[in-house]
Amino acid sequence: MTCGSHARGTLELAAALVGVVVIGASMRAMAVQVKGPGLHAGPGSDTLRRMTDTTDVAALAADLDAARRTGRFYVPCSAARELTVDQAYAVQRAFNDLRRSDAAVAGFDAVAGFDAVAGFDAVAGFKAAVNAPALQQALGLDAPIVGALFTRGARDPGSRVRREAFRTLAIETELGFRTAERIAAPIEDVVALRGVIATIAPMLELADPGFGRVRFRGTDLIAANAACGGFVEGPRFPIATIDPNSLPVRLDHDGKVLHSVTGAALLGDHWQALLWLVNTVVARGYIIDAGQLLMTGALGAAHPAAPGIWTGDFGALGTLAIEIV
């Protein structure tokens, strides 16, 4: 699959998730500001209604967290006021801090679904999203975005994953990297980056934007933590033994090939994609701890998660499968 078909596939998925049709210039329709229902069921959110002149980061984060706990769709922040990218990341950070501080909640979880969950939900790592330039343009962005991965989002290879545990589930093939040491400052170049990466692994991402069938902007996606629904990590290999750019990556659904690319399809050089992710995460105020997971973004298109067996073939890294039910 070419980079162009990757972008088209990603745009088609995004359009399906927000309920618009992508035809030529109408791709931009998904990125317009719209009025919609409140974040909570019924009347519009009080938080969104009162946001006229200032951006209440804490209140927006609390609204997102309330929706996450109850399994309800997020409402785009842009339904009331357009956020800047910096404001959206501030909301994301506050939203993620609320999730991390949850000691005992009953609500939505990417692993447990709508069952009661309890305990501390730690940050497992970070991910990149919206790597395709055409999708960035449609969402009103000029760069990819980042979000945090959480421990409760982890699923084992071979797992059965319930679609009802998610809002708008999609499957992506990615590569995952584990850090050898703590990263709290920007990395100068790929040579230095290689020295702080320990392992590489095949990944399936369980992407979930969470907005349902409403239109949203890129800043809405940032604020809601960049569609981080969950992930499946395969066996880890020493990074010194694997060239991520030369890896073949294929995704099958019930034996039908959906896409076939190489690791170099991501921004033309997977190491540069990883360098961008690390430095952007640090620039946004996060610290990457030793051993945390870094997911660099979709290789091939994202696909709506129909029931069946989903298998990623990653060449020298082996295969990785889950069942969607």
DADA-V998904 format. One line per field, one symbol per residue. ss: DSSP state (a for helix, b for strand, c for the rest). phi: phi as a letter, one per 30 degrees, with the letter a starting at -180 (. if undefined). psi: psi as a letter, one per 30 degrees, with the letter a starting at -180 (. if undefined). A space follows every 50 residues. Layout:
ss: ???
phi: ???
psi: ???
//
This chain:
ss: ccaaaaaaaaaaaaaaaacccccaaaaaaaaccccccccccccccaaaaa ccccccaaaaaaaaaaaaaaccccccaaacccccaaaaaaaaaaaaaaaa cccbbbccbcccbccbbbccccbbbbbbbcccaaaaaaccccccbbbbbb aaabbccccbbcaaacccbbbbbbbbbbbcccbccccccaaaaaccbbbb bbbbbbbbcccccccccaaaaaaccccbbbbbbbbbbbaaaccaaacbbb bbbccbbbbbbbaaaccccaaaaaaaaaaaaaaccccbccccbbbccccc ccbbcccbbbbbbcaaacbbbbbbc
phi: .ddddedddddddedddcibccbhddedddcddbcadddcdidddeeddd dccbccdddddddddddddcidddceeddcadcddddddddedddddddd ddcabcldadcdicddbbjdcddclbbcbhddeddeddcicbadbbaccc ddddbdeidccddddbcbdbcbcbccbcddadbbbecdadeddedcccbb bdbcccdbejcicbdbcdddddedihidclabcddcbeddcbcddcddbb bcbhicdcabbbddddhiaddddddddeddedddjdccdeidcbcdkdci ddbeddekccbccciddicbbbccb
psi: kleeeeeeeeeeeeeeeghlkjjbffefefglklkallelkbllkeeeef iefljieeeeeeeeeeeeefglkkkkeffekklleeeeeeeeeeeeeeef fjejljakkfefbglklllkjlkfallllhfkeeeeeegglglllllkkl effkkkkglkkkeffleiklkkklkkkkkflkjflkkeleeeeffgkelk lkkkkikjegfahlklleeeeeeghhgjealkkakkkkfffkjfffkkkk kkjhfkkeljalfffjgfjeeeeeeeeeeeeefgglkjlkflkjkflkjl lkkkilkakkkkjhbffalkllkk.
//
